[in-house]
Amino acid sequence: MASVKREAIKRPIDECACDWCGRFLTVGDAVFVDLKHGTAYCRRACAERDAIERGYGPVCLGVD
Ligand SMILES: [Zn+2]
């Protein structure tokens, strides 16, 4: 499970695209930020998928 923090995009400067599916997130949208890897996602499921694909998924749990 990826460790992500749920935030809201408050300013246009914070707008970004989901690192997994590419969906563009705009002001007012929720964004799930992976602080450890510096990535952002439109939903938790995207963070999970990306973590697994990159190989730092469940196998790395607890390793910091
Ligand atoms: Zn996404």
N, CA, C, O and the ligand as a Tripos MOL2 file, in Angstrom:
@<TRIPOS>MOLECULE
protein
  257   255    65     0     0
PROTEIN
NO_CHARGES

@<TRIPOS>ATOM
      1 N           0.8370   -1.1960    0.0000 N.3       1 MET1
      2 CA          0.0000    0.0000    0.0000 C.3       1 MET1
      3 C           0.8750    1.2510    0.0000 C.2       1 MET1
      4 O           1.8020    1.3810    0.7990 O.2       1 MET1
      5 N           0.5730    2.1280   -0.8740 N.am      2 ALA2
      6 CA          1.3530    3.3710   -0.9680 C.3       2 ALA2
      7 C           0.9470    4.3260    0.1400 C.2       2 ALA2
      8 O          -0.2100    4.3670    0.5580 O.2       2 ALA2
      9 N           1.9130    5.0830    0.6010 N.am      3 SER3
     10 CA          1.5510    6.0640    1.6260 C.3       3 SER3
     11 C           1.3570    7.4150    0.9540 C.2       3 SER3
     12 O           2.3120    8.0670    0.5330 O.2       3 SER3
     13 N           0.1080    7.8120    0.8660 N.am      4 VAL4
     14 CA         -0.2090    9.0730    0.2000 C.3       4 VAL4
     15 C          -0.9990    9.9790    1.1370 C.2       4 VAL4
     16 O          -1.6950    9.5210    2.0440 O.2       4 VAL4
     17 N          -0.8740   11.2340    0.8970 N.am      5 LYS5
     18 CA         -1.5620   12.2250    1.7130 C.3       5 LYS5
     19 C          -2.6190   12.8830    0.8280 C.2       5 LYS5
     20 O          -2.3420   13.3040   -0.2950 O.2       5 LYS5
     21 N          -3.8310   12.9580    1.3630 N.am      6 ARG6
     22 CA         -4.9030   13.5610    0.5760 C.3       6 ARG6
     23 C          -4.8820   15.0670    0.7650 C.2       6 ARG6
     24 O          -4.9120   15.5700    1.8880 O.2       6 ARG6
     25 N          -4.8280   15.7770   -0.3540 N.am      7 GLU7
     26 CA         -4.8170   17.2300   -0.3090 C.3       7 GLU7
     27 C          -5.8680   17.7430   -1.2770 C.2       7 GLU7
     28 O          -6.4800   16.9720   -2.0170 O.2       7 GLU7
     29 N          -6.0680   19.0390   -1.2630 N.am      8 ALA8
     30 CA         -6.9580   19.6500   -2.2480 C.3       8 ALA8
     31 C          -6.1410   20.6780   -3.0140 C.2       8 ALA8
     32 O          -5.3010   21.3710   -2.4400 O.2       8 ALA8
     33 N          -6.3900   20.7690   -4.2990 N.am      9 ILE9
     34 CA         -5.6770   21.7640   -5.0930 C.3       9 ILE9
     35 C          -6.3690   23.1060   -4.8920 C.2       9 ILE9
     36 O          -7.5460   23.2730   -5.2120 O.2       9 ILE9
     37 N          -5.6250   24.0410   -4.3640 N.am     10 LYS10
     38 CA         -6.2250   25.3280   -4.0100 C.3      10 LYS10
     39 C          -5.8530   26.4570   -4.9580 C.2      10 LYS10
     40 O          -6.6000   27.4250   -5.0980 O.2      10 LYS10
     41 N          -4.7260   26.3380   -5.5960 N.am     11 ARG11
     42 CA         -4.2800   27.4140   -6.4760 C.3      11 ARG11
     43 C          -3.9270   26.8460   -7.8470 C.2      11 ARG11
     44 O          -3.5160   25.6910   -7.9590 O.2      11 ARG11
     45 N          -4.0860   27.6570   -8.8840 N.am     12 PRO12
     46 CA         -3.7350   27.1790  -10.2430 C.3      12 PRO12
     47 C          -2.3000   26.6810  -10.3340 C.2      12 PRO12
     48 O          -1.9990   25.7800  -11.1160 O.2      12 PRO12
     49 N          -1.4170   27.2680   -9.5360 N.am     13 ILE13
     50 CA          0.0000   26.8690   -9.6000 C.3      13 ILE13
     51 C           0.1900   25.4300   -9.1150 C.2      13 ILE13
     52 O           1.1960   24.7930   -9.4270 O.2      13 ILE13
     53 N          -0.7700   24.9270   -8.3590 N.am     14 ASP14
     54 CA         -0.6810   23.5590   -7.8510 C.3      14 ASP14
     55 C          -1.2900   22.5240   -8.7920 C.2      14 ASP14
     56 O          -1.2230   21.3240   -8.5260 O.2      14 ASP14
     57 N          -1.8750   22.9820   -9.8760 N.am     15 GLU15
     58 CA         -2.5150   22.0490  -10.8050 C.3      15 GLU15
     59 C          -1.4700   21.1360  -11.4330 C.2      15 GLU15
     60 O          -0.3570   21.5630  -11.7370 O.2      15 GLU15
     61 N          -1.8410   19.8800  -11.6210 N.am     16 CYS16
     62 CA         -0.8920   18.9280  -12.1820 C.3      16 CYS16
     63 C          -1.6640   17.7560  -12.7740 C.2      16 CYS16
     64 O          -2.8820   17.6510  -12.6300 O.2      16 CYS16
     65 N          -0.9370   16.8940  -13.4320 N.am     17 ALA17
     66 CA         -1.5670   15.7080  -14.0030 C.3      17 ALA17
     67 C          -1.2520   14.5120  -13.1190 C.2      17 ALA17
     68 O          -0.1840   14.4390  -12.5110 O.2      17 ALA17
     69 N          -2.1810   13.5880  -13.0550 N.am     18 CYS18
     70 CA         -1.9770   12.3720  -12.2910 C.3      18 CYS18
     71 C          -0.7750   11.6180  -12.8720 C.2      18 CYS18
     72 O          -0.6730   11.4410  -14.0860 O.2      18 CYS18
     73 N           0.1180   11.1850  -12.0080 N.am     19 ASP19
     74 CA          1.3200   10.4930  -12.4720 C.3      19 ASP19
     75 C           1.0400    9.0960  -12.9880 C.2      19 ASP19
     76 O           1.9000    8.4750  -13.6130 O.2      19 ASP19
     77 N          -0.1620    8.5980  -12.7290 N.am     20 TRP20
     78 CA         -0.4730    7.2590  -13.2180 C.3      20 TRP20
     79 C          -1.3260    7.3130  -14.4840 C.2      20 TRP20
     80 O          -0.9240    6.7820  -15.5200 O.2      20 TRP20
     81 N          -2.4930    7.9440  -14.4160 N.am     21 CYS21
     82 CA         -3.4000    7.9040  -15.5650 C.3      21 CYS21
     83 C          -3.3680    9.1760  -16.4120 C.2      21 CYS21
     84 O          -3.9420    9.2120  -17.5010 O.2      21 CYS21
     85 N          -2.7010   10.2140  -15.9200 N.am     22 GLY22
     86 CA         -2.5770   11.4190  -16.7200 C.3      22 GLY22
     87 C          -3.7480   12.3820  -16.6350 C.2      22 GLY22
     88 O          -3.7470   13.4210  -17.2960 O.2      22 GLY22
     89 N          -4.7360   12.0510  -15.8370 N.am     23 ARG23
     90 CA         -5.8870   12.9420  -15.6950 C.3      23 ARG23
     91 C          -5.4350   14.2680  -15.0980 C.2      23 ARG23
     92 O          -4.7150   14.2980  -14.1000 O.2      23 ARG23
     93 N          -5.8630   15.3630  -15.7210 N.am     24 PHE24
     94 CA         -5.4250   16.6650  -15.2310 C.3      24 PHE24
     95 C          -6.2750   17.1130  -14.0580 C.2      24 PHE24
     96 O          -7.5040   17.0800  -14.1130 O.2      24 PHE24
     97 N          -5.6020   17.5310  -12.9960 N.am     25 LEU25
     98 CA         -6.2830   17.9460  -11.7740 C.3      25 LEU25
     99 C          -6.2590   19.4620  -11.6650 C.2      25 LEU25
    100 O          -5.2100   20.0920  -11.8020 O.2      25 LEU25
    101 N          -7.4150   20.0310  -11.4220 N.am     26 THR26
    102 CA         -7.5100   21.4800  -11.3570 C.3      26 THR26
    103 C          -7.9910   21.9250   -9.9800 C.2      26 THR26
    104 O          -8.3330   21.1010   -9.1320 O.2      26 THR26
    105 N          -8.0120   23.2200   -9.7740 N.am     27 VAL27
    106 CA         -8.4110   23.7920   -8.4810 C.3      27 VAL27
    107 C          -9.7460   23.2150   -8.0190 C.2      27 VAL27
    108 O         -10.7200   23.1780   -8.7710 O.2      27 VAL27
    109 N          -9.7690   22.7700   -6.7710 N.am     28 GLY28
    110 CA        -10.9880   22.1940   -6.2140 C.3      28 GLY28
    111 C         -10.9620   20.6740   -6.2160 C.2      28 GLY28
    112 O         -11.7240   20.0360   -5.4900 O.2      28 GLY28
    113 N         -10.0840   20.0900   -7.0340 N.am     29 ASP29
    114 CA         -9.9830   18.6280   -7.0760 C.3      29 ASP29
    115 C          -9.1760   18.1160   -5.8890 C.2      29 ASP29
    116 O          -8.3480   18.8270   -5.3200 O.2      29 ASP29
    117 N          -9.4370   16.8890   -5.5420 N.am     30 ALA30
    118 CA         -8.6220   16.2400   -4.5150 C.3      30 ALA30
    119 C          -7.3910   15.6800   -5.2250 C.2      30 ALA30
    120 O          -7.4590   15.2570   -6.3800 O.2      30 ALA30
    121 N          -6.2840   15.6860   -4.5220 N.am     31 VAL31
    122 CA         -5.0660   15.1200   -5.0820 C.3      31 VAL31
    123 C          -4.4110   14.2660   -4.0070 C.2      31 VAL31
    124 O          -4.3700   14.6410   -2.8360 O.2      31 VAL31
    125 N          -3.9020   13.1170   -4.4220 N.am     32 PHE32
    126 CA         -3.2450   12.2240   -3.4700 C.3      32 PHE32
    127 C          -1.7500   12.3080   -3.7210 C.2      32 PHE32
    128 O          -1.2550   11.8860   -4.7660 O.2      32 PHE32
    129 N          -1.0510   12.8510   -2.7600 N.am     33 VAL33
    130 CA          0.3720   13.1210   -2.9180 C.3      33 VAL33
    131 C           1.2120   12.0630   -2.2190 C.2      33 VAL33
    132 O           1.0060   11.7500   -1.0470 O.2      33 VAL33
    133 N           2.1600   11.5240   -2.9660 N.am     34 ASP34
    134 CA          3.1190   10.5930   -2.3900 C.3      34 ASP34
    135 C           4.3570   11.4220   -2.0590 C.2      34 ASP34
    136 O           5.1840   11.7010   -2.9280 O.2      34 ASP34
    137 N           4.4690   11.8060   -0.8040 N.am     35 LEU35
    138 CA          5.5590   12.6980   -0.3990 C.3      35 LEU35
    139 C           6.9250   12.0470   -0.5520 C.2      35 LEU35
    140 O           7.9190   12.7180   -0.8290 O.2      35 LEU35
    141 N           6.9630   10.7370   -0.3690 N.am     36 LYS36
    142 CA          8.2160   10.0150   -0.4310 C.3      36 LYS36
    143 C           8.8000   10.0150   -1.8490 C.2      36 LYS36
    144 O          10.0140   10.1090   -2.0290 O.2      36 LYS36
    145 N           7.9320    9.9100   -2.8370 N.am     37 HIS37
    146 CA          8.4110    9.8200   -4.2060 C.3      37 HIS37
    147 C           8.1570   11.0760   -5.0300 C.2      37 HIS37
    148 O           8.5470   11.1580   -6.1950 O.2      37 HIS37
    149 N           7.5030   12.0480   -4.4140 N.am     38 GLY38
    150 CA          7.2680   13.3020   -5.1120 C.3      38 GLY38
    151 C           6.3070   13.1950   -6.2770 C.2      38 GLY38
    152 O           6.4440   13.9060   -7.2730 O.2      38 GLY38
    153 N           5.3350   12.3060   -6.1500 N.am     39 THR39
    154 CA          4.3750   12.1250   -7.2270 C.3      39 THR39
    155 C           2.9750   12.4810   -6.7320 C.2      39 THR39
    156 O           2.7270   12.5400   -5.5280 O.2      39 THR39
    157 N           2.0590   12.7170   -7.6790 N.am     40 ALA40
    158 CA          0.6980   13.0920   -7.3230 C.3      40 ALA40
    159 C          -0.2900   12.3080   -8.1820 C.2      40 ALA40
    160 O          -0.0320   12.0250   -9.3520 O.2      40 ALA40
    161 N          -1.4110   11.9680   -7.5850 N.am     41 TYR41
    162 CA         -2.4100   11.1420   -8.2710 C.3      41 TYR41
    163 C          -3.8230   11.6760   -8.0790 C.2      41 TYR41
    164 O          -4.0950   12.4080   -7.1270 O.2      41 TYR41
    165 N          -4.7220   11.3050   -8.9900 N.am     42 CYS42
    166 CA         -6.1040   11.7810   -8.8980 C.3      42 CYS42
    167 C          -6.9050   10.9820   -7.8830 C.2      42 CYS42
    168 O          -7.8990   11.4700   -7.3460 O.2      42 CYS42
    169 N          -6.4770    9.7600   -7.6230 N.am     43 ARG43
    170 CA         -7.1720    8.9670   -6.6100 C.3      43 ARG43
    171 C          -6.2020    7.9530   -6.0240 C.2      43 ARG43
    172 O          -5.1480    7.6680   -6.5940 O.2      43 ARG43
    173 N          -6.5780    7.4240   -4.8890 N.am     44 ARG44
    174 CA         -5.7040    6.4950   -4.1780 C.3      44 ARG44
    175 C          -5.3590    5.2730   -5.0230 C.2      44 ARG44
    176 O          -4.2380    4.7670   -4.9750 O.2      44 ARG44
    177 N          -6.3210    4.8170   -5.7840 N.am     45 ALA45
    178 CA         -6.0870    3.6320   -6.6130 C.3      45 ALA45
    179 C          -4.9450    3.8590   -7.6010 C.2      45 ALA45
    180 O          -4.1760    2.9420   -7.8880 O.2      45 ALA45
    181 N          -4.8370    5.0710   -8.1150 N.am     46 CYS46
    182 CA         -3.7530    5.3780   -9.0570 C.3      46 CYS46
    183 C          -2.4090    5.3070   -8.3420 C.2      46 CYS46
    184 O          -1.4300    4.8120   -8.9000 O.2      46 CYS46
    185 N          -2.3640    5.7970   -7.1200 N.am     47 ALA47
    186 CA         -1.1280    5.7560   -6.3420 C.3      47 ALA47
    187 C          -0.7150    4.3060   -6.1090 C.2      47 ALA47
    188 O           0.4620    3.9580   -6.2050 O.2      47 ALA47
    189 N          -1.7010    3.4700   -5.8030 N.am     48 GLU48
    190 CA         -1.4300    2.0580   -5.5470 C.3      48 GLU48
    191 C          -0.8630    1.3880   -6.7980 C.2      48 GLU48
    192 O           0.1240    0.6560   -6.7250 O.2      48 GLU48
    193 N          -1.4900    1.6430   -7.9380 N.am     49 ARG49
    194 CA         -1.0540    1.0210   -9.1860 C.3      49 ARG49
    195 C           0.3580    1.4410   -9.5470 C.2      49 ARG49
    196 O           1.1780    0.6200   -9.9580 O.2      49 ARG49
    197 N           0.6330    2.7340   -9.3900 N.am     50 ASP50
    198 CA          1.9500    3.2400   -9.7380 C.3      50 ASP50
    199 C           3.0140    2.6560   -8.8120 C.2      50 ASP50
    200 O           4.1070    2.3060   -9.2570 O.2      50 ASP50
    201 N           2.6970    2.5550   -7.5480 N.am     51 ALA51
    202 CA          3.6520    2.0040   -6.5840 C.3      51 ALA51
    203 C           3.9950    0.5630   -6.9450 C.2      51 ALA51
    204 O           5.1540    0.1560   -6.8580 O.2      51 ALA51
    205 N           2.9950   -0.2030   -7.3470 N.am     52 ILE52
    206 CA          3.2120   -1.6050   -7.7030 C.3      52 ILE52
    207 C           4.0520   -1.7110   -8.9750 C.2      52 ILE52
    208 O           4.9880   -2.5080   -9.0410 O.2      52 ILE52
    209 N           3.7130   -0.9020   -9.9890 N.am     53 GLU53
    210 CA          4.4440   -0.9290  -11.2520 C.3      53 GLU53
    211 C           5.9070   -0.5480  -11.0870 C.2      53 GLU53
    212 O           6.7820   -1.1050  -11.7500 O.2      53 GLU53
    213 N           6.1590    0.3770  -10.2220 N.am     54 ARG54
    214 CA          7.5280    0.8420  -10.0270 C.3      54 ARG54
    215 C           8.3300   -0.0960   -9.1450 C.2      54 ARG54
    216 O           9.5400    0.0680   -8.9890 O.2      54 ARG54
    217 N           7.6590   -1.0680   -8.5770 N.am     55 GLY55
    218 CA          8.3770   -2.0460   -7.7750 C.3      55 GLY55
    219 C           8.5840   -1.6510   -6.3300 C.2      55 GLY55
    220 O           9.2990   -2.3330   -5.5960 O.2      55 GLY55
    221 N           7.9640   -0.5540   -5.9100 N.am     56 TYR56
    222 CA          8.0680   -0.2350   -4.4900 C.3      56 TYR56
    223 C           6.6960   -0.4000   -3.8280 C.2      56 TYR56
    224 O           6.2760    0.4020   -2.9940 O.2      56 TYR56
    225 N           6.0370   -1.4490   -4.2280 N.am     57 GLY57
    226 CA          4.7250   -1.7560   -3.6760 C.3      57 GLY57
    227 C           4.8500   -2.5660   -2.4040 C.2      57 GLY57
    228 O           5.7370   -2.3200   -1.5860 O.2      57 GLY57
    229 N           3.9580   -3.5380   -2.2370 N.am     58 PRO58
    230 CA          3.8850   -4.3440   -1.0060 C.3      58 PRO58
    231 C           5.2030   -4.9520   -0.5420 C.2      58 PRO58
    232 O           5.4410   -5.0550    0.6610 O.2      58 PRO58
    233 N           6.0600   -5.3550   -1.4710 N.am     59 VAL59
    234 CA          7.3210   -5.9710   -1.0640 C.3      59 VAL59
    235 C           8.1870   -5.0390   -0.2430 C.2      59 VAL59
    236 O           8.9990   -5.4860    0.5670 O.2      59 VAL59
    237 N           8.0160   -3.7470   -0.4520 N.am     60 CYS60
    238 CA          8.8740   -2.7920    0.2530 C.3      60 CYS60
    239 C           8.2080   -2.2470    1.5190 C.2      60 CYS60
    240 O           8.7580   -1.3720    2.1880 O.2      60 CYS60
    241 N           7.0510   -2.7560    1.8340 N.am     61 LEU61
    242 CA          6.3600   -2.2320    3.0140 C.3      61 LEU61
    243 C           7.2320   -2.3060    4.2530 C.2      61 LEU61
    244 O           7.8480   -3.3330    4.5390 O.2      61 LEU61
    245 N           7.2730   -1.2160    4.9750 N.am     62 GLY62
    246 CA          8.0240   -1.2060    6.2120 C.3      62 GLY62
    247 C           9.4850   -0.8730    6.0240 C.2      62 GLY62
    248 O          10.2110   -0.6950    7.0020 O.2      62 GLY62
    249 N           9.9260   -0.7850    4.7940 N.am     63 VAL63
    250 CA         11.3220   -0.4210    4.5300 C.3      63 VAL63
    251 C          11.3710    1.0610    4.1810 C.2      63 VAL63
    252 O          10.7450    1.5090    3.2200 O.2      63 VAL63
    253 N          12.0970    1.7860    4.9470 N.am     64 ASP64
    254 CA         12.1230    3.2210    4.7270 C.3      64 ASP64
    255 C          13.5370    3.7460    4.4730 C.2      64 ASP64
    256 O          13.7230    4.9460    4.2700 O.2      64 ASP64
    257 ZN         -5.1120    8.9910  -11.8720 Zn       65 ZN65
@<TRIPOS>BOND
     1     1     2 1
     2     2     3 1
     3     3     4 2
     4     3     5 am
     5     5     6 1
     6     6     7 1
     7     7     8 2
     8     7     9 am
     9     9    10 1
    10    10    11 1
    11    11    12 2
    12    11    13 am
    13    13    14 1
    14    14    15 1
    15    15    16 2
    16    15    17 am
    17    17    18 1
    18    18    19 1
    19    19    20 2
    20    19    21 am
    21    21    22 1
    22    22    23 1
    23    23    24 2
    24    23    25 am
    25    25    26 1
    26    26    27 1
    27    27    28 2
    28    27    29 am
    29    29    30 1
    30    30    31 1
    31    31    32 2
    32    31    33 am
    33    33    34 1
    34    34    35 1
    35    35    36 2
    36    35    37 am
    37    37    38 1
    38    38    39 1
    39    39    40 2
    40    39    41 am
    41    41    42 1
    42    42    43 1
    43    43    44 2
    44    43    45 am
    45    45    46 1
    46    46    47 1
    47    47    48 2
    48    47    49 am
    49    49    50 1
    50    50    51 1
    51    51    52 2
    52    51    53 am
    53    53    54 1
    54    54    55 1
    55    55    56 2
    56    55    57 am
    57    57    58 1
    58    58    59 1
    59    59    60 2
    60    59    61 am
    61    61    62 1
    62    62    63 1
    63    63    64 2
    64    63    65 am
    65    65    66 1
    66    66    67 1
    67    67    68 2
    68    67    69 am
    69    69    70 1
    70    70    71 1
    71    71    72 2
    72    71    73 am
    73    73    74 1
    74    74    75 1
    75    75    76 2
    76    75    77 am
    77    77    78 1
    78    78    79 1
    79    79    80 2
    80    79    81 am
    81    81    82 1
    82    82    83 1
    83    83    84 2
    84    83    85 am
    85    85    86 1
    86    86    87 1
    87    87    88 2
    88    87    89 am
    89    89    90 1
    90    90    91 1
    91    91    92 2
    92    91    93 am
    93    93    94 1
    94    94    95 1
    95    95    96 2
    96    95    97 am
    97    97    98 1
    98    98    99 1
    99    99   100 2
   100    99   101 am
   101   101   102 1
   102   102   103 1
   103   103   104 2
   104   103   105 am
   105   105   106 1
   106   106   107 1
   107   107   108 2
   108   107   109 am
   109   109   110 1
   110   110   111 1
   111   111   112 2
   112   111   113 am
   113   113   114 1
   114   114   115 1
   115   115   116 2
   116   115   117 am
   117   117   118 1
   118   118   119 1
   119   119   120 2
   120   119   121 am
   121   121   122 1
   122   122   123 1
   123   123   124 2
   124   123   125 am
   125   125   126 1
   126   126   127 1
   127   127   128 2
   128   127   129 am
   129   129   130 1
   130   130   131 1
   131   131   132 2
   132   131   133 am
   133   133   134 1
   134   134   135 1
   135   135   136 2
   136   135   137 am
   137   137   138 1
   138   138   139 1
   139   139   140 2
   140   139   141 am
   141   141   142 1
   142   142   143 1
   143   143   144 2
   144   143   145 am
   145   145   146 1
   146   146   147 1
   147   147   148 2
   148   147   149 am
   149   149   150 1
   150   150   151 1
   151   151   152 2
   152   151   153 am
   153   153   154 1
   154   154   155 1
   155   155   156 2
   156   155   157 am
   157   157   158 1
   158   158   159 1
   159   159   160 2
   160   159   161 am
   161   161   162 1
   162   162   163 1
   163   163   164 2
   164   163   165 am
   165   165   166 1
   166   166   167 1
   167   167   168 2
   168   167   169 am
   169   169   170 1
   170   170   171 1
   171   171   172 2
   172   171   173 am
   173   173   174 1
   174   174   175 1
   175   175   176 2
   176   175   177 am
   177   177   178 1
   178   178   179 1
   179   179   180 2
   180   179   181 am
   181   181   182 1
   182   182   183 1
   183   183   184 2
   184   183   185 am
   185   185   186 1
   186   186   187 1
   187   187   188 2
   188   187   189 am
   189   189   190 1
   190   190   191 1
   191   191   192 2
   192   191   193 am
   193   193   194 1
   194   194   195 1
   195   195   196 2
   196   195   197 am
   197   197   198 1
   198   198   199 1
   199   199   200 2
   200   199   201 am
   201   201   202 1
   202   202   203 1
   203   203   204 2
   204   203   205 am
   205   205   206 1
   206   206   207 1
   207   207   208 2
   208   207   209 am
   209   209   210 1
   210   210   211 1
   211   211   212 2
   212   211   213 am
   213   213   214 1
   214   214   215 1
   215   215   216 2
   216   215   217 am
   217   217   218 1
   218   218   219 1
   219   219   220 2
   220   219   221 am
   221   221   222 1
   222   222   223 1
   223   223   224 2
   224   223   225 am
   225   225   226 1
   226   226   227 1
   227   227   228 2
   228   227   229 am
   229   229   230 1
   230   230   231 1
   231   231   232 2
   232   231   233 am
   233   233   234 1
   234   234   235 1
   235   235   236 2
   236   235   237 am
   237   237   238 1
   238   238   239 1
   239   239   240 2
   240   239   241 am
   241   241   242 1
   242   242   243 1
   243   243   244 2
   244   243   245 am
   245   245   246 1
   246   246   247 1
   247   247   248 2
   248   247   249 am
   249   249   250 1
   250   250   251 1
   251   251   252 2
   252   251   253 am
   253   253   254 1
   254   254   255 1
   255   255   256 2
@<TRIPOS>SUBSTRUCTURE
     1 MET1         2 RESIDUE 1 A MET
     2 ALA2         6 RESIDUE 1 A ALA
     3 SER3        10 RESIDUE 1 A SER
     4 VAL4        14 RESIDUE 1 A VAL
     5 LYS5        18 RESIDUE 1 A LYS
     6 ARG6        22 RESIDUE 1 A ARG
     7 GLU7        26 RESIDUE 1 A GLU
     8 ALA8        30 RESIDUE 1 A ALA
     9 ILE9        34 RESIDUE 1 A ILE
    10 LYS10       38 RESIDUE 1 A LYS
    11 ARG11       42 RESIDUE 1 A ARG
    12 PRO12       46 RESIDUE 1 A PRO
    13 ILE13       50 RESIDUE 1 A ILE
    14 ASP14       54 RESIDUE 1 A ASP
    15 GLU15       58 RESIDUE 1 A GLU
    16 CYS16       62 RESIDUE 1 A CYS
    17 ALA17       66 RESIDUE 1 A ALA
    18 CYS18       70 RESIDUE 1 A CYS
    19 ASP19       74 RESIDUE 1 A ASP
    20 TRP20       78 RESIDUE 1 A TRP
    21 CYS21       82 RESIDUE 1 A CYS
    22 GLY22       86 RESIDUE 1 A GLY
    23 ARG23       90 RESIDUE 1 A ARG
    24 PHE24       94 RESIDUE 1 A PHE
    25 LEU25       98 RESIDUE 1 A LEU
    26 THR26      102 RESIDUE 1 A THR
    27 VAL27      106 RESIDUE 1 A VAL
    28 GLY28      110 RESIDUE 1 A GLY
    29 ASP29      114 RESIDUE 1 A ASP
    30 ALA30      118 RESIDUE 1 A ALA
    31 VAL31      122 RESIDUE 1 A VAL
    32 PHE32      126 RESIDUE 1 A PHE
    33 VAL33      130 RESIDUE 1 A VAL
    34 ASP34      134 RESIDUE 1 A ASP
    35 LEU35      138 RESIDUE 1 A LEU
    36 LYS36      142 RESIDUE 1 A LYS
    37 HIS37      146 RESIDUE 1 A HIS
    38 GLY38      150 RESIDUE 1 A GLY
    39 THR39      154 RESIDUE 1 A THR
    40 ALA40      158 RESIDUE 1 A ALA
    41 TYR41      162 RESIDUE 1 A TYR
    42 CYS42      166 RESIDUE 1 A CYS
    43 ARG43      170 RESIDUE 1 A ARG
    44 ARG44      174 RESIDUE 1 A ARG
    45 ALA45      178 RESIDUE 1 A ALA
    46 CYS46      182 RESIDUE 1 A CYS
    47 ALA47      186 RESIDUE 1 A ALA
    48 GLU48      190 RESIDUE 1 A GLU
    49 ARG49      194 RESIDUE 1 A ARG
    50 ASP50      198 RESIDUE 1 A ASP
    51 ALA51      202 RESIDUE 1 A ALA
    52 ILE52      206 RESIDUE 1 A ILE
    53 GLU53      210 RESIDUE 1 A GLU
    54 ARG54      214 RESIDUE 1 A ARG
    55 GLY55      218 RESIDUE 1 A GLY
    56 TYR56      222 RESIDUE 1 A TYR
    57 GLY57      226 RESIDUE 1 A GLY
    58 PRO58      230 RESIDUE 1 A PRO
    59 VAL59      234 RESIDUE 1 A VAL
    60 CYS60      238 RESIDUE 1 A CYS
    61 LEU61      242 RESIDUE 1 A LEU
    62 GLY62      246 RESIDUE 1 A GLY
    63 VAL63      250 RESIDUE 1 A VAL
    64 ASP64      254 RESIDUE 1 A ASP
    65 ZN65       257 GROUP 0 **** ****
